[in-house]
Amino acid sequence: MVRRPVPLSRRQVLALIPVSSALAATPAASVTSVSQAGMQAMAQQPESETVSVALDWYPNANHAGLYLAQERGYYAEEGLAPEFYTPSDPTTVLQTVGAGRDDFGISYQTDILLARAAGVPVVSVLALVQAPLQGIMVLADSGITRPRDLVGKTVGYPGIPSQEAFLATMLEDDGATMDDVDLVNIDFNLVPGLISGQVDASLGAFWTHEPILAEQEGYPTNVLKVDDWGVPRYYELVIAASEETISERSELVARFLHATRRGYEDAIADPAAAIAALRAASPDLDVAVEEAGIALLIPVWIAGDTPFGTQSAERWDDYAAWMAERGLIPADLDVAAAWRGDRAPAVATPIP
């Protein structure tokens, strides 16, 4: 994270900018490469419809299926030409999607619910990750193995209220409270803050990314996963569309998600090809980090026998109830309107 020049996402940002705020201009799409097969597929199709897709962060292993689908011509077969880009301010993804400035956006279940509570008409149409990726990262030799071991310690975090709620829940689940720790805003310096000794633990780390960076620096870590300590399971990353896009351009949504599912199912079966496609689209990619990351991600892209992209009412309701209990969203929020489970057609060919 610290080596990248692109702006960082807040990951689970709770302080969502009000709908009335001015929308950031959509930057030009990232340059992506297309394989020979993809070029042939596009040549055989009529002129493709351009689709703007805002990413939550710089291209990384979590996006590998998107780029593999593009390289293999799956979007072209659907008559689509997606333009993936990282916004100059990734915190505006749900605003630009809700306002129709972007057709789709990569975001988070937490932020979808926050956006709905703020009146932003966005809907999750596919779950990219079936489980939380967030946790509390500690050095492996710290002696910290559970939340109550943080009593008397300094915990760094990016200043995001949802992560405060994660920490409070984890501590309470293990017999401690927020009063027992010193919480410090270190922005997104989660790895530097930990390995420098500025903090004893970094809250908000993705166990599929930051620990890999720390290991590269010679600092093995452990992660206390939020869903192991009282936080309900939720979908970390989701694909969002606006209510208007879903109602008035339903065929576009179906075509985009069908190609996307094909890309991710191919990535699950052939992660090396997925990382190669990702690298072709983002030449400065740290391949070693993303290879390690995709190996960790594949099991949570599908979570056992769960078909890729699946969403369930139980998962949405349980997590929304926890958010309401923590005062993050109103208790009467219409959770059912925040997601659609019928917008991701199954891929005909199952994963081997």
Secondary structure, 3 states (H helix, E strand, C coil): CCCCCCCCCCCCCCCCCCCCCCCCCCCCCCCCCCCHHHHHHHHCCCCCEEEEEECCCCCCHHHHHHHHHHHCCHHHHCCEEEEEECCCCHHHHHHHHHCCCCCEEEEEHHHHHHHHHCCCCEEEEEECCCCCCEEEEEECCCCCCCHHHHCCCEEEECCCHHHHHHHHHHHHHCCCCHHHCEEEECCCCHHHHHHCCCCCEEEEEECCCHHHHHHHCCCCEEEEEHHHCCCCCCCCEEEEEEHHHHHHCHHHHHHHHHHHHHHHHHHHHCHHHHHHHHHHHCCCCCHHHHHHHHHHHHHHHHCCCCCCECCCHHHHHHHHHHHHHCCCCCCCCCHHHHECCCCCCCCCCCCC
